[in-house]
């Protein structure tokens, strides 16, 4: 008998040891579990699945699928047989967007977690979704499910500047029912939605949930700014009407709760910053600056409280230009844009900034400054009073005629050397007219030896200089390279150039002329055949660089072996 009693006791102890906190003594059997899925109401066909969870909120593997049967978000799951009282519900489908007054363009996923010990009905909404990750974390660090739910809900309410300690559980809230608790749910749902597409709404919910996970605080400023931004842009009167009309169309007698006060409370008390005006930048680099125009770009990256109705660039010769000054409007939109502004004055400093306008007013990007170039289509006068036309080619400004001054910039005369023997022996500056005939001066200018070019007293007018070999290279590179630059530089026709004047288009406006040469022996040659021009660069004690154009060639030629005693033409370039 004693053995029998002992055996019974051991059996009882064994049964007791097999029980865990995750097991309900008699299990849980629900004939049906029903409720609503709400953002606005979810639409018919939305999938709803009940997942059994352990006490530690781990899925047991048991699940019960169903779907919404109408456009009011109603679902019913039949014959729910559970061992644990804890469940997670997941809904995935389309919904009525109460802000846009239309069905969503994509599906949204919402969750709810609950203890079904005393429930046969529960709802799925944004509140129940926001708290999910936080509840799971709190349970994992030792909180009971009830404690975790209460704490997570209070933390979510704090984000939205709501202080209400006795609010119902999230899964009991209903946006179609009266009362402050339901008004709070609707307010939060509307703030989250704003004017966001479904993908951005889903991302916002996920970001907030994950940020709350460990400390229960929303520290993600981007998410916070989105919330306050959404709240500011809402038309509360229209949202109420949208919901009333929606439920009326569904033949439901619904009184929409007073959600507006909680949105206004959030706007008034939130620490998250909101800029009602657009936000934008001005590109620091001004492109394609010319004498009378420039290209400025910018970006509107936040539209503010309403859509951008105008954007562009404003500019002035004074700092801080605004739309009352000269402006260029490229139309509405929140995007990047480019303005090619015109009507500028040459050689002038301008200040510019982008602007964007919405219903709240006009905002401006950062200010930039730039200086327009000289047109190059002007004149310059040398020390002798000779007037030369000028032209801009790329970023350079050149004289259109060969230099013909007889004096240095300081007024000192340049010796006019006519004698051949005297010319041969020169080691200092000297000039001449071709064939010693000053009738050649007006068209072809003077011929100078290299010593004049290199003299410290300067040959060119104030603000100008004789070009280097590199500056000549920049010129023909701009014109497409030396192989074709000669034709683009040469004066057209055969008035001054001998026939054939191959490839001559003068499309650069440089108007190269064939002034001929004088060699180191003092002899003149090749007027009409070629034009030659000095560079400032020497190659050795005897020679220096020059460039030349020939009547039979399209090319421009360069030569570093020109004797410094030779005489060549000079073209000047602006400093």
ABEGO torsion letter per residue (X at the ends): XAAAAAAAAAAAAAAAAABBAABBAAEBBBABBBEBBBBBBBBBGBBBBBBBBBAAGBBAGBBBBBBBABAAGBBBBBGBBBABABBBBBBBBBBBBAAAGBBBABBBBBBBBBBAAABABBBBBAAAAAAAAAAAAAAAAGBBAAAAAAAAAAAAAAAAGBBBAABBBAAABBAABBEAAAAAAAAAAAAAAEABBAAAAAAAAAAAAAAAAAAGBBABAAAAAAAAAAAAABBAAAAAAAAAAAAAAAGBBBBBBBAAAAAAAAAAABABBBBABBBBBBBABBBGBBAABBBBBBBBABAEABBBABBEBBBBABBGBBAABBBBBAEBEBBBBBBBBBGBBBGBBBBBBBBBBBAAEBBBBBBBBBBBBBAGBBBBBBAAGBBBBBBBBEABBBBABBBABABBAAGBBBBBBABAAAAAABABBBBBBBGGBAAAAAAAEBBBBAAAAABAAEABBBGBBBBBAAAAAAAAAAAGEAAAAAAAABBBEAAABBOBBBGBAGAAGAGBBBAEBBBAAGBBBGBGABBBBBBABBABAABBBBBBBBAABABBBBBAABBAABBBBBBBBBX
